[in-house]
Amino acid sequence: MISAASSLEDASGFWIPTPMAAALKATLEQWIQCGHTGGVIIGEARLGKTRALKALGKQMTNRSGQPIHLFYMHYGRRDTQTVRAVFAKIAKSLGFDVKRQTADALLDCIVTRLGEAALANDTRQVVLIVDEAQLLTTGQLNAFAEIYNDLVNLNINCVVIFIANQDQFAELGRALLLRQNRYLRERFFNNLDYFYGIRSESELAECLAGYDAFYVTEHPRQTVTEYFCPDLAKDGWQLASLAPFYWRQFRERYGTRLGIASWGMAQFVRATNLLVMDYLPYCQEKDDLATQEAAIIKSLEAAGIEPSLVNVVGKEA
């Protein structure tokens, strides 16, 4: 049996609905339903782009409500920057054995798997999500153009969505603006959307409400708030009520001073897990705002929002 604490501390599995994820879903639905063939999602590192996109895996539909399958892969920096290397990475993410396979054989595997998945809807659509796209070269992007073309020949409509780290995308972005790369740009990169972390008190409140609705035990069925903060929850208290104090403390202590434009989900989850599991359980009165705010301060301090390396090598360049 998974413990209540583990359900929160499982960084790869824990996920709550957020306004940022909802906005991302709306953007992708618009691109897909309007017949676009690709797009790029840009954002700073650790904001929650990947988790938000993975959560959409079974939620995308066409205009008729039929499911559209999303397949996810991530790319990494490699010594071998070839089209075959890209095919191998995609094929492996789709469950194929890639050892000793030629580029053509790998391409056939990919096209077959994506083509079969597209038959789940009458519009014959399928989506391929490519994470860490900033590590690809324009030459390697030809692999996705070839996949797209082979699928078109089978009357399959493939949408390729790239996820890129904003701080590292400039080099690839400049290359895509060159005339010889126009076919790649117009096929996959004409649509661009920025992904942000938490940018306001209202967005923070919605994220905290996600904790209030997240169940950590089944017998009895209890939410995060009910399990970890029983004294507060019995009086109808909700974690979302802390949004004004939480947002003010984050902005004053970290956001403004460190120039953080939006609060990434990785840091937010770490701080909030500490808040609900380690500090708020000691607060017994819902009207004891001083203790609640002190708990927030302690949680933010322990969350590692300010890099420890600053103390050794100076501020981030």
C-alpha positions, 0 to 999 in steps of 0.5 A: 500500500502506498503511504499518504506521504509517498503519494505526495513525494512521488515527483514523477507521479504526483500531479494536480490540475493547474490553470497553466495546464488548462491553458496548455490543453486549450492551446493544443486543442486549438492547434490540432482542431484547426489542422496545424501540423506542429508547434513549439511550447517554450518555457523556462526549466522546471516550470512543469511543461513536461508533467502538464503535457504528459497529463494530457495523454488521455484527454485530447479529442477531435471536434467529434469527441473522439480520442487523439493519442499522444506519444511522448519522447524526450531528446538528449545531447548525444555525440552522434547527431544523426537522423538515425539517432533520432529515429532510434530514440523515437522508436525506443520510446514507442517500445521497439527494439532498436539494436542493429536496426537501419534508419529505414527499418526504424522509420517503418516501425515509427510510421506503423505505430503512429499510423495504427494509433491514428485509426482511433479517430475519424480524422486520423490524427495522432500527436507526437510530443518531443521534449528537450527540442532545443538539443536537436539540430536542424539536420535532425529535424528532417527526421520528423519531416520524413515521419510526417511525409510518410504518414501523409502518404498513408492519409494519416495526420501527424501533429508534432509538438516540440517542448523547448527550454527558453534559455537554450532555444535561441541557437535553434530558433535562429537556424530555423529562420534561415531561408533553407529551413523554411520548410521545417519552420512552416511545418512545425514551428509557426505556432509558438506558445509560452508556458509559465509557472504560477504568476499570481495569487489567483493561480496560486489559489487554484494550485492549492485547491488542487491539494485540497481535492487530492486524495491520499488515502482510500480507507477512509477516503481523505484529501491532503488537507484532511489527512495531514491537517485534521485539526484545521480541516475539521473546521472546514479550513482549506489550504487554498485560504493561505494563497494571500499570505503564501503569494506575498511571502514568496514574492517579497522573499524570493520572487522580486529579489531573484527576478523570478517571473513565474514560480515553477511547479517543481519548487512550488510542490516541494515547498507545499509538500513541506508546508502540509506534511511538516509545519501545518500539522502543528497548527490547531486553530484555523484563525491562528494566521500568525502560525500559518504564515510562520509555517509558510516562511519555514517551508519556503526557506527549506524548499531551495528556491534560492540556489545554494551555489550562489553562496559559492560562485556568486549569482547566476550569469 
